[in-house]
């Protein structure tokens, strides 16, 4: 169920009027979520969910509690409120509690368009049929395809008893596909996450996955080690995103982060990267729009995290910001990186020798102090020689810090909408990156 802004505002007013706590914060989220899954070249499962969820957060002094319900009747909401208030009264005091925010100004967003929001279930089914048509045209290639289409249109509305109100609508599509050769030797992957229907081309995406699968059947065995690597956006977004969410100001100030300054403080203002590295978030971006408010109501605005190589900002909670006389900065609601006009194909043509990585998988943190992550390449790892993809190579396990990765970037391509393995629900606009030194610690037999 999707409420209009006026409907949501009136509903919030009714809920807030029932509160007996010192303060009440309410989040309402509802919408329609459609998914279609294809497996082994056939429609497999589908689902349609229409939901509306209400999250209550009651406060007495510095004691708080939350309670979530999915019923719309005011009698049920009032019962939920009474339970939430009882829980708050017996909850332990929070020494870092701050009162809810008052009225805020939120930026405009392009997270919802009528063309996307008006898509029907039949339109999504048609997209699945188009995927199957591509498979029919490639029958001679002996490919097995799995694909997942996720279409969602929903709203989020926040309000509290101090006068705060925020409302935002979303409509987007995620499409991912894995193609494998019938002999089990080759695998390819492609994916997209878009807010404008014109920006997704299912046929091209499926063709890309199929061609990567075919090309990766016969693999050259390469030893682990340090290599120049061309990371496609779907690979680069995971390491960049994981780095951004580790940029916590409190951890840095307390000496627990790679962004901590030796001897105390943080490294804001230091040139940690080459001058061509600029990473920021901006909820008003048209191609990859983000949420305009955080969970606690802070406005999400355009924030440069790394500007021309200089660490410019860190994430600051309201409590830690107040304690340190700083402005609070919420987590990013999208990930944007400045690129160039150079396409991925043109970058390949200019490379003498490097490894092309389509995708990373199962990425886990190894050491938070140095921000080293480990993970695997998969679904298309190739050797570039003399400006061409010459052959597929075995997959690798890597140990890599996003900082050292960005510090060795030699070339940046055109930024595109992308979806990663770990960063798979956050809008992102990321370019391919040619990295001088990427560390593969061992080989992997996975395809």
TAHUPE-V567045 format. One line per field, one symbol per residue. phi: phi as a letter, one per 40 degrees, with the letter a starting at -180 (. if undefined). psi: psi as a letter, one per 30 degrees, with the letter a starting at -180 (. if undefined). A space follows every 10 residues. Layout:
BEGIN
phi = ???
psi = ???
END
This chain:
BEGIN
phi = .bcccccccc ccdccccccb ccabbbbbba ibbbbbbbaf gacbbaabbb aabbbbbcbb fbbbababbb bccccccccc cccccccccb cccbcbcbdd ccdbbbccab cbbccccccb cccccccccc cccccccbdc cfbbbbabbb bababbbbaa cchcaaaabb aabbbbabbb cccgcbabaa aaabbbcccb bdccccdccc cccccccbbc cbccicbcbb ccdccccccc cccdcccccc ccccgbaccc cdghgbbdgc ccbccccbba bacccccbcb ccacccgccc bcbccbbfgc cbabcbcdcc cccbfbccbc dcbabbbcbb cccccccccc ccaabcbcab afcbccaccb fcbbabcafh bbccbfgbcc acbccbcbba cdcccccbcb abcccbcabb cccbbbdabb ccbcbcabbc cacbccc
psi = kkkleeeeee eeeeeeffkg lelkkkkkkl akjkkkkkkh glkdllkkkj lkkkkkjkkj cgklllkklh kfkfeeeeee eeeeeeeefg lkkjfgkkll laklkklllh fkleeefgkl eeeeeeeeee eeeeeefgef fikkkklkkj kkkllkkkll fggkkkkklk klkkklkkkk kffgfkklkl lljlfkffgk jeeeeeeeee eeeefgejkk kkllaklkkj klefeeeeee eeeeffhkee eeeggglfgk kkflalgkfk ifllfgjjkl kjfgkeeikl kflleggkkk akkkekjhfk jellkjleee eeeghlkkjl lkfljkkkaa gkleeeeefg keklkkjekl khkkkejfef hkllakllhi klkkkhglje llllllkljk kfeeeffgke kkakklklka eeiggkkkjk lkkjkejkjk fllkfl.
END
